[in-house]
Every structure is written in C-alpha cells, then in structure tokens.
C-alpha cells in the first residue's frame, strides 16, 4: 500500500482466490479498461448458435418432404441447429401419430449429418424436434 501511495497509483488485487492473493501496483481505471477489452474479445470469439426451422404438415407429401430434407441437410452441414416441427391446423390434431412418424423419419434420414437433441414432443398445436449438427 505504501509503494502504491508513493507512486500515486492504486494497489489492484488481480486474483483474490490465490494463496497469498496476487496484487499489482497500477492505475485501477486502466485495469478496468483492459479487463473490459479482454471480455469483449472473448465474447466475439465465442461461437453463436444459429437455429434454423423447418415446418411440416401432418400429411406432407413425399416430394415436399424430400425438398425440405435437402434444406435440412444444408443447414446441418453449415453448422446450424435444426428445429423441425409439424404444425397441426384445426382438426388435423387427430393425426398426431403421422406427425410423430414424419419427424422420426426425418431424424433417421439426417442421422449422418446430425444427432437428435430432443425427440418429438407435442407443445400445443406443434410437435417439435431438435437436431444438432455433428462436428
């Protein structure tokens, strides 16, 4: 503390958990600025997760299914997570089993590109399934 007072700067505690605690004689404002700068750099390097959605109906035709499956493959190859869901309109909710089968078929077809993160689950009028890309 005396050394810091003599130089006209602050005594900054760098790592308080160490035994004994590590301190440095420096300007506290400068320390805060550098810490913010480091945090910002770490945050920019962190990967951002992109979630792409694909929507099906309970009675989706084979051609439409193949078309959407190609898009799903592209999304997974690009490293994005995939949220596939079957949307039940009106009375089509009686076809819950068809929607479940459709999503499981999609999961099986995309097995080489990604792994199922969440199995099909009914939430309101939607049956949702998540697929994460393989590294």
C-alpha positions in Angstrom: 0.0 0.0 0.0 2.9 2.3 0.8 4.6 1.7 -2.5 1.3 2.4 -4.4 0.8 5.7 -2.4 4.4 6.8 -3.2 3.9 6.3 -6.9 0.4 7.9 -6.8 -1.4 4.8 -8.2 -3.6 2.1 -6.9 -2.9 -1.4 -5.5 -5.1 -3.7 -7.6 -6.0 -7.3 -6.5 -5.5 -9.4 -9.6 -6.6 -12.9 -8.3 -8.2 -12.9 -4.8 -8.6 -16.7 -4.7 -4.9 -17.4 -4.9 -2.9 -18.0 -1.6 -1.5 -15.4 -1.0 -3.7 -13.1 -3.0 -1.9 -11.6 -6.1 -1.8 -7.8 -6.2 -0.3 -5.3 -8.7 0.6 -1.7 -8.4 -1.2 0.1 -11.3 -3.9 2.5 -12.2 -7.3 1.0 -11.4 -9.1 2.7 -14.3 -6.6 1.2 -16.7 -7.1 -2.2 -15.2 -10.9 -2.0 -15.6 -10.5 -0.8 -19.2 -8.1 -3.7 -20.1 -10.5 -6.2 -18.4 -13.5 -4.9 -20.4 -11.4 -5.2 -23.6 -10.4 -8.8 -22.8 -14.0 -9.7 -22.0 -15.2 -8.2 -25.3 -12.6 -10.1 -27.3 -13.5 -13.4 -25.6 -17.2 -12.7 -26.3 -16.6 -12.1 -30.0 -14.6 -15.3 -30.3 -17.4 -17.4 -28.8 -19.5 -19.3 -31.3 -23.0 -18.2 -31.8 -25.6 -20.9 -32.2 -27.9 -20.5 -35.2 -31.3 -22.3 -35.2 -33.0 -22.9 -38.5 -36.6 -24.0 -38.6 -38.4 -26.4 -41.0 -42.1 -26.7 -40.9 -44.2 -29.7 -42.0 -47.9 -30.5 -42.1 -49.1 -33.9 -40.7 -49.9 -35.0 -44.3 -46.8 -33.7 -46.1 -46.3 -35.4 -49.5 -43.1 -37.3 -50.4 -41.8 -34.6 -52.8 -42.3 -31.8 -50.3 -40.6 -33.9 -47.6 -37.6 -34.6 -49.9 -37.3 -30.9 -50.8 -37.4 -29.9 -47.1 -35.0 -32.7 -46.2 -32.4 -31.3 -48.6 -32.6 -27.9 -47.0 -32.3 -29.5 -43.5 -29.1 -31.3 -44.7 -27.7 -28.0 -46.0 -28.4 -26.3 -42.6 -26.8 -29.1 -40.7 -23.7 -29.0 -43.0 -23.4 -25.3 -42.4 -23.3 -26.0 -38.6 -26.7 -24.6 -37.6 -29.1 -26.4 -35.3 -32.3 -27.6 -36.8 -35.8 -27.2 -35.3 -38.2 -29.4 -37.3 -41.8 -29.1 -36.4 -45.2 -30.4 -37.6 -47.9 -27.8 -37.3 -51.4 -29.1 -36.7 -54.2 -26.8 -38.1 -57.8 -27.2 -36.9 -58.9 -30.8 -36.7 -55.6 -32.2 -38.1 -54.5 -32.7 -34.5 -56.1 -36.2 -34.8 -53.1 -37.1 -37.0 -50.6 -36.8 -34.1 -49.1 -40.3 -34.9 -48.5 -39.3 -38.5 -46.6 -36.2 -37.4 -44.5 -38.2 -34.9 -43.7 -40.8 -37.6 -42.7 -37.9 -40.1 -40.3 -36.4 -37.6 -38.8 -39.7 -36.7 -38.3 -40.5 -40.4 -36.6 -37.1 -40.8 -34.3 -37.9 -37.8 -33.4 -41.2 -39.4 -32.7 -39.7 -42.8 -30.5 -37.0 -41.3 -28.6 -39.4 -39.0 -25.3 -39.0 -40.8 -25.4 -35.2 -40.7 -26.7 -34.6 -37.1 -27.8 -36.2 -33.9 -31.2 -35.8 -32.3 -31.0 -33.4 -29.4 -34.7 -33.6 -28.4 -37.1 -36.3 -29.5 -40.5 -35.2 -31.0 -42.7 -33.6 -28.3 -46.1 -32.1 -28.6 -46.4 -28.5 -27.4 -49.9 -27.1 -28.1 -50.5 -27.4 -31.8 -46.9 -28.1 -32.7 -44.8 -31.3 -32.5 -41.2 -30.1 -32.1 -37.9 -31.9 -32.6 -34.3 -30.5 -32.4 -31.3 -31.9 -34.3 -27.8 -30.7 -33.6 -25.0 -30.9 -36.3 -22.3 -33.5 -36.0 -18.8 -32.0 -35.6 
